Amino acid sequence: MPGTDSRQACSGLPIDHHNIMRVLVTGADGFVARHLVPVLRDAGHEVIGTAFDIAAAADLGIAVLPLDITNPEACGAVVRDVAPEWMVHLAAVSTVRSSLENPENTQRVNVEGTLRLLEACGQLAFSPRVLIVGSGEEYGPNDGAPILELPVEKLQPRSPYAESKAEVEKRIEAEPRFRAMTIRTRSFPHCGPGQRQGFFTADVASQLAAIAAQKMPPVLQVGNLEAVRDYTDVRDVVRAYHLLLERGTLGEVYNVCSGRGVKIRELLDELINLSRMDVRVEHDPARARPSDVPVLIGSNAKLRSVTGWEPTIPLSQTLNDILAWWKFPERAALKRGG
Protein backbone atom coordinates (compact mmCIF):
# COMPACT_ATOMS: atom_id res chain seq x y z
CA MET A 1 0.00 0.00 0.00
CA PRO A 2 1.14 3.59 -0.47
CA GLY A 3 3.49 4.76 2.27
CA THR A 4 6.60 6.76 2.97
CA ASP A 5 8.51 5.35 -0.03
CA SER A 6 5.65 6.29 -2.35
CA ARG A 7 5.49 9.85 -1.04
CA GLN A 8 9.24 10.21 -1.50
CA ALA A 9 8.92 8.88 -5.07
CA CYS A 10 6.17 11.35 -5.86
CA SER A 11 8.20 14.24 -4.51
CA GLY A 12 10.59 13.95 -7.45
CA LEU A 13 13.55 12.83 -5.29
CA PRO A 14 15.82 10.00 -6.49
CA ILE A 15 14.16 6.62 -6.14
CA ASP A 16 15.76 3.52 -4.70
CA HIS A 17 15.55 0.75 -7.29
CA HIS A 18 14.66 -1.67 -4.49
CA ASN A 19 11.40 0.14 -3.71
CA ILE A 20 8.40 -1.85 -4.79
CA MET A 21 5.71 0.25 -6.45
CA ARG A 22 2.09 -0.53 -7.16
CA VAL A 23 1.78 0.33 -10.86
CA LEU A 24 -1.44 0.78 -12.80
CA VAL A 25 -1.02 0.31 -16.56
CA THR A 26 -3.98 1.36 -18.67
CA GLY A 27 -4.37 -0.17 -22.12
CA ALA A 28 -2.90 -3.47 -20.96
CA ASP A 29 -4.41 -5.14 -24.03
CA GLY A 30 -2.21 -3.05 -26.33
CA PHE A 31 1.15 -3.42 -28.04
CA VAL A 32 3.30 -1.24 -25.77
CA ALA A 33 1.88 -2.66 -22.54
CA ARG A 34 2.84 -6.17 -23.62
CA HIS A 35 6.47 -5.08 -23.60
CA LEU A 36 6.25 -2.72 -20.61
CA VAL A 37 4.55 -5.07 -18.14
CA PRO A 38 7.40 -7.64 -18.13
CA VAL A 39 9.95 -4.84 -17.59
CA LEU A 40 8.05 -3.54 -14.57
CA ARG A 41 7.52 -7.03 -13.15
CA ASP A 42 11.18 -7.95 -13.62
CA ALA A 43 12.04 -4.84 -11.58
CA GLY A 44 9.92 -6.25 -8.76
CA HIS A 45 6.93 -3.93 -9.03
CA GLU A 46 3.34 -4.97 -8.46
CA VAL A 47 1.58 -4.38 -11.77
CA ILE A 48 -2.16 -4.14 -12.31
CA GLY A 49 -3.60 -3.52 -15.75
CA THR A 50 -6.81 -2.18 -17.21
CA ALA A 51 -8.18 -3.17 -20.59
CA PHE A 52 -11.21 -2.55 -22.73
CA ASP A 53 -10.80 -6.15 -23.94
CA ILE A 54 -9.79 -8.25 -20.94
CA ALA A 55 -9.47 -11.43 -23.00
CA ALA A 56 -6.71 -9.83 -25.09
CA ALA A 57 -4.66 -9.25 -21.93
CA ALA A 58 -5.41 -12.54 -20.20
CA ASP A 59 -1.93 -13.99 -20.76
CA LEU A 60 0.04 -11.09 -19.25
CA GLY A 61 0.32 -12.80 -15.89
CA ILE A 62 -1.12 -9.84 -13.96
CA ALA A 63 -4.51 -8.84 -12.63
CA VAL A 64 -6.38 -6.99 -15.38
CA LEU A 65 -9.48 -4.94 -14.65
CA PRO A 66 -12.11 -3.99 -17.23
CA LEU A 67 -12.14 -0.28 -18.02
CA ASP A 68 -13.89 1.90 -20.55
CA ILE A 69 -12.15 5.22 -19.96
CA THR A 70 -15.07 7.10 -21.48
CA ASN A 71 -17.04 6.05 -18.37
CA PRO A 72 -16.41 8.57 -15.55
CA GLU A 73 -17.65 6.29 -12.76
CA ALA A 74 -15.51 3.40 -13.96
CA CYS A 75 -12.37 5.56 -14.07
CA GLY A 76 -12.90 6.76 -10.53
CA ALA A 77 -13.63 3.28 -9.21
CA VAL A 78 -10.55 1.68 -10.75
CA VAL A 79 -8.19 4.37 -9.48
CA ARG A 80 -9.72 4.23 -5.98
CA ASP A 81 -9.58 0.44 -5.83
CA VAL A 82 -6.02 0.11 -7.11
CA ALA A 83 -4.61 3.23 -5.39
CA PRO A 84 -1.52 3.20 -7.63
CA GLU A 85 1.77 4.76 -6.65
CA TRP A 86 2.74 4.90 -10.33
CA MET A 87 0.45 4.97 -13.34
CA VAL A 88 1.33 4.57 -17.01
CA HIS A 89 -1.50 5.77 -19.22
CA LEU A 90 -1.34 3.89 -22.52
CA ALA A 91 -5.05 3.45 -23.34
CA ALA A 92 -5.79 5.59 -26.38
CA VAL A 93 -6.93 5.87 -29.95
CA SER A 94 -3.38 5.35 -31.17
CA THR A 95 -3.28 5.99 -34.92
CA VAL A 96 -3.78 9.01 -37.14
CA ARG A 97 -5.88 6.88 -39.48
CA SER A 98 -8.32 5.89 -36.72
CA SER A 99 -8.57 9.48 -35.54
CA LEU A 100 -9.43 10.70 -39.03
CA GLU A 101 -12.16 8.06 -39.28
CA ASN A 102 -13.69 9.00 -35.92
CA PRO A 103 -12.44 12.30 -34.49
CA GLU A 104 -15.25 12.50 -31.94
CA ASN A 105 -14.29 9.17 -30.37
CA THR A 106 -10.64 10.24 -30.40
CA GLN A 107 -11.59 13.29 -28.33
CA ARG A 108 -13.66 11.21 -25.90
CA VAL A 109 -10.95 8.62 -25.34
CA ASN A 110 -7.71 10.57 -25.61
CA VAL A 111 -8.73 13.84 -23.99
CA GLU A 112 -11.77 13.30 -21.80
CA GLY A 113 -10.68 9.82 -20.70
CA THR A 114 -7.20 11.00 -19.74
CA LEU A 115 -8.55 13.96 -17.76
CA ARG A 116 -10.98 11.67 -15.92
CA LEU A 117 -8.11 9.45 -14.81
CA LEU A 118 -6.10 12.46 -13.64
CA GLU A 119 -9.10 13.78 -11.72
CA ALA A 120 -9.45 10.39 -10.05
CA CYS A 121 -5.74 10.35 -9.17
CA GLY A 122 -6.16 13.80 -7.66
CA GLN A 123 -8.79 12.43 -5.27
CA LEU A 124 -6.39 9.93 -3.69
CA ALA A 125 -4.88 10.61 -0.27
CA PHE A 126 -1.42 10.78 -1.92
CA SER A 127 -0.22 11.88 -5.33
CA PRO A 128 0.73 9.05 -7.67
CA ARG A 129 3.45 9.53 -10.23
CA VAL A 130 1.70 9.44 -13.63
CA LEU A 131 3.34 8.93 -17.02
CA ILE A 132 1.22 10.48 -19.77
CA VAL A 133 2.23 9.19 -23.19
CA GLY A 134 1.94 11.77 -25.95
CA SER A 135 3.23 11.79 -29.52
CA GLY A 136 5.88 13.36 -31.70
CA GLU A 137 3.00 14.01 -34.11
CA GLU A 138 2.11 16.96 -31.88
CA TYR A 139 5.00 18.98 -33.34
CA GLY A 140 3.65 19.15 -36.88
CA PRO A 141 5.52 21.03 -39.64
CA ASN A 142 9.19 21.74 -38.89
CA ASP A 143 12.53 22.46 -40.56
CA GLY A 144 13.64 18.81 -40.57
CA ALA A 145 16.25 19.12 -37.81
CA PRO A 146 15.90 17.05 -34.61
CA ILE A 147 13.17 18.75 -32.58
CA LEU A 148 13.69 19.78 -28.98
CA GLU A 149 10.83 19.73 -26.46
CA LEU A 150 8.90 22.82 -27.58
CA PRO A 151 6.41 24.53 -25.25
CA VAL A 152 2.80 23.53 -25.83
CA GLU A 153 1.89 26.86 -27.41
CA LYS A 154 4.34 26.15 -30.25
CA LEU A 155 2.92 22.73 -31.13
CA GLN A 156 1.26 22.46 -34.56
CA PRO A 157 -0.76 19.22 -34.58
CA ARG A 158 -2.10 18.22 -38.00
CA SER A 159 -4.56 15.42 -37.22
CA PRO A 160 -7.30 14.68 -34.67
CA TYR A 161 -4.89 12.21 -33.03
CA ALA A 162 -2.12 14.79 -32.64
CA GLU A 163 -4.62 17.47 -31.63
CA SER A 164 -5.97 15.24 -28.86
CA LYS A 165 -2.50 14.63 -27.45
CA ALA A 166 -1.65 18.33 -27.58
CA GLU A 167 -4.95 19.22 -25.91
CA VAL A 168 -4.14 16.93 -22.98
CA GLU A 169 -0.79 18.68 -22.58
CA LYS A 170 -2.46 22.10 -22.59
CA ARG A 171 -4.93 21.00 -19.94
CA ILE A 172 -2.15 19.61 -17.76
CA GLU A 173 -0.14 22.81 -18.13
CA ALA A 174 -3.19 24.85 -17.12
CA GLU A 175 -3.89 22.77 -13.98
CA PRO A 176 -1.07 22.91 -11.38
CA ARG A 177 -2.24 19.79 -9.53
CA PHE A 178 -2.15 17.77 -12.76
CA ARG A 179 1.27 19.08 -13.67
CA ALA A 180 2.58 18.26 -10.19
CA MET A 181 1.78 14.56 -10.60
CA THR A 182 2.64 13.97 -14.25
CA ILE A 183 5.60 13.27 -16.48
CA ARG A 184 4.77 13.62 -20.17
CA THR A 185 6.34 12.00 -23.19
CA ARG A 186 6.21 12.92 -26.83
CA SER A 187 6.91 9.50 -28.22
CA PHE A 188 8.00 9.21 -31.83
CA PRO A 189 7.12 6.13 -33.93
CA HIS A 190 8.04 2.85 -32.32
CA CYS A 191 7.66 -0.65 -33.64
CA GLY A 192 8.57 -4.22 -32.82
CA PRO A 193 7.23 -7.75 -32.62
CA GLY A 194 3.58 -7.95 -31.63
CA GLN A 195 2.32 -4.74 -33.21
CA ARG A 196 -1.01 -4.98 -34.99
CA GLN A 197 -1.78 -3.95 -38.54
CA GLY A 198 -2.46 -0.27 -39.05
CA PHE A 199 1.19 0.70 -38.57
CA PHE A 200 3.62 0.75 -41.50
CA THR A 201 6.12 -1.92 -40.48
CA ALA A 202 3.39 -4.29 -39.29
CA ASP A 203 1.37 -3.71 -42.47
CA VAL A 204 4.33 -4.55 -44.70
CA ALA A 205 5.54 -7.50 -42.62
CA SER A 206 2.05 -9.02 -42.45
CA GLN A 207 1.73 -8.79 -46.23
CA LEU A 208 5.16 -10.36 -46.73
CA ALA A 209 4.23 -13.19 -44.37
CA ALA A 210 1.00 -13.78 -46.30
CA ILE A 211 2.92 -13.81 -49.60
CA ALA A 212 5.44 -16.30 -48.18
CA ALA A 213 2.55 -18.54 -47.13
CA GLN A 214 1.03 -18.19 -50.62
CA LYS A 215 -2.08 -16.58 -49.18
CA MET A 216 -1.85 -13.55 -51.47
CA PRO A 217 -0.10 -12.61 -54.73
CA PRO A 218 3.42 -11.09 -54.52
CA VAL A 219 2.20 -7.50 -54.54
CA LEU A 220 2.69 -5.09 -51.63
CA GLN A 221 0.19 -2.28 -51.10
CA VAL A 222 1.80 0.79 -49.52
CA GLY A 223 1.12 4.47 -48.87
CA ASN A 224 3.50 7.43 -48.75
CA LEU A 225 7.11 6.24 -48.98
CA GLU A 226 8.81 9.64 -49.04
CA ALA A 227 8.17 10.73 -45.45
CA VAL A 228 11.11 10.63 -43.02
CA ARG A 229 10.40 9.37 -39.51
CA ASP A 230 12.29 8.67 -36.30
CA TYR A 231 11.80 5.01 -35.33
CA THR A 232 12.71 3.31 -32.06
CA ASP A 233 12.30 -0.32 -31.04
CA VAL A 234 9.40 -0.69 -28.60
CA ARG A 235 11.68 -2.64 -26.25
CA ASP A 236 13.89 0.44 -25.96
CA VAL A 237 10.83 2.68 -25.58
CA VAL A 238 9.47 0.80 -22.58
CA ARG A 239 12.88 1.01 -20.90
CA ALA A 240 12.64 4.77 -21.33
CA TYR A 241 9.17 4.79 -19.76
CA HIS A 242 10.43 2.81 -16.76
CA LEU A 243 13.39 5.15 -16.31
CA LEU A 244 11.13 8.21 -16.55
CA LEU A 245 8.91 6.79 -13.82
CA GLU A 246 12.00 6.44 -11.65
CA ARG A 247 14.01 9.52 -12.57
CA GLY A 248 11.90 11.90 -14.65
CA THR A 249 11.09 15.36 -13.29
CA LEU A 250 7.44 15.93 -12.46
CA GLY A 251 5.82 18.54 -14.68
CA GLU A 252 8.33 18.04 -17.50
CA VAL A 253 7.97 16.62 -21.02
CA TYR A 254 10.47 14.33 -22.77
CA ASN A 255 10.90 13.23 -26.35
CA VAL A 256 11.22 9.45 -26.59
CA CYS A 257 12.98 8.84 -29.88
CA SER A 258 16.15 7.56 -31.52
CA GLY A 259 17.27 10.97 -32.78
CA ARG A 260 17.77 9.53 -36.28
CA GLY A 261 15.53 9.85 -39.31
CA VAL A 262 14.84 7.12 -41.86
CA LYS A 263 12.84 7.39 -45.07
CA ILE A 264 9.82 5.09 -45.11
CA ARG A 265 11.01 3.73 -48.46
CA GLU A 266 14.19 2.50 -46.75
CA LEU A 267 12.12 0.58 -44.20
CA LEU A 268 10.21 -1.02 -47.05
CA ASP A 269 13.38 -1.98 -48.93
CA GLU A 270 14.94 -3.49 -45.80
CA LEU A 271 11.86 -5.57 -45.02
CA ILE A 272 11.74 -6.85 -48.60
CA ASN A 273 15.46 -7.70 -48.47
CA LEU A 274 15.00 -9.56 -45.19
CA SER A 275 12.10 -11.54 -46.67
CA ARG A 276 14.29 -12.73 -49.58
CA MET A 277 11.28 -12.59 -51.87
CA ASP A 278 10.65 -10.99 -55.23
CA VAL A 279 7.63 -8.75 -54.83
CA ARG A 280 6.05 -5.85 -56.67
CA VAL A 281 5.20 -2.63 -54.85
CA GLU A 282 1.99 -0.75 -55.62
CA HIS A 283 0.89 2.60 -54.24
CA ASP A 284 -2.49 2.49 -52.49
CA PRO A 285 -3.96 6.01 -52.15
CA ALA A 286 -6.16 4.79 -49.29
CA ARG A 287 -3.02 4.19 -47.19
CA ALA A 288 -1.70 7.73 -47.65
CA ARG A 289 -2.37 10.30 -44.92
CA PRO A 290 -3.43 13.79 -45.97
CA SER A 291 -1.86 15.24 -42.81
CA ASP A 292 1.60 13.70 -43.30
CA VAL A 293 4.49 15.94 -42.25
CA PRO A 294 7.45 15.35 -44.63
CA VAL A 295 10.12 15.01 -41.91
CA LEU A 296 9.70 14.32 -38.20
CA ILE A 297 12.84 13.63 -36.15
CA GLY A 298 13.22 14.18 -32.42
CA SER A 299 16.09 15.07 -30.13
CA ASN A 300 16.47 12.70 -27.18
CA ALA A 301 19.14 14.81 -25.45
CA LYS A 302 16.90 15.73 -22.51
CA LEU A 303 15.80 12.14 -21.93
CA ARG A 304 19.37 10.87 -22.04
CA SER A 305 20.60 13.60 -19.70
CA VAL A 306 17.97 12.97 -17.04
CA THR A 307 17.70 9.17 -17.16
CA GLY A 308 20.87 7.86 -18.79
CA TRP A 309 18.72 6.07 -21.38
CA GLU A 310 19.90 5.36 -24.86
CA PRO A 311 18.48 3.13 -27.61
CA THR A 312 20.31 -0.18 -27.89
CA ILE A 313 18.46 -2.21 -30.53
CA PRO A 314 19.44 -1.44 -34.15
CA LEU A 315 16.61 -0.86 -36.59
CA SER A 316 17.77 -3.80 -38.72
CA GLN A 317 17.21 -6.15 -35.77
CA THR A 318 13.82 -4.61 -35.07
CA LEU A 319 12.67 -5.16 -38.65
CA ASN A 320 14.00 -8.72 -38.68
CA ASP A 321 12.15 -9.49 -35.43
CA ILE A 322 8.92 -7.98 -36.78
CA LEU A 323 9.09 -10.05 -39.94
CA ALA A 324 9.89 -13.23 -38.01
CA TRP A 325 6.96 -12.58 -35.68
CA TRP A 326 4.52 -12.30 -38.57
CA LYS A 327 5.96 -15.28 -40.46
CA PHE A 328 6.00 -17.60 -37.44
CA PRO A 329 3.10 -16.53 -35.19
CA GLU A 330 2.97 -19.96 -33.55
CA ARG A 331 6.36 -19.20 -31.97
CA ALA A 332 5.37 -15.76 -30.77
CA ALA A 333 4.83 -15.16 -27.08
CA LEU A 334 3.10 -11.87 -27.85
CA LYS A 335 -0.38 -11.42 -29.22
CA ARG A 336 -1.16 -8.67 -31.68
CA GLY A 337 -1.62 -5.40 -29.85
CA GLY A 338 -2.22 -1.77 -30.73
Buried (B, 14 or more C-beta within 10 A) or exposed (E): EBEEBBEBBBEBEEBEEEBEBBBBBBBBBBBBBBBBBBBBBEBEBBBBBBBBEBEBBEEBEBEBBEBEBBBBEBBBBBBEEBBBBBBBBBBBBBBBBBBBEEBEBBBBBBBBBBBBBBBBBBEBEBBBBBBBBBBBBBBBEBEEEBBEBBEBEEBBBBBBBBBBBBBBBEBBBEBEEBBBBBBBBBBBBBBBBBBBEEBBBBBBBBBBBBBBEEEBEEEBBBBBBEBBBBBBBBBBBBBBBBBBBBBBEBBBBBBBBBBBBBBBBEBBEBBBEBBEEEBEBEEEEEEEBEBBBEBBBBBBBBBBEBBEBEBEBEBEEBBBBBBBBBBEEEEBEBBBBB
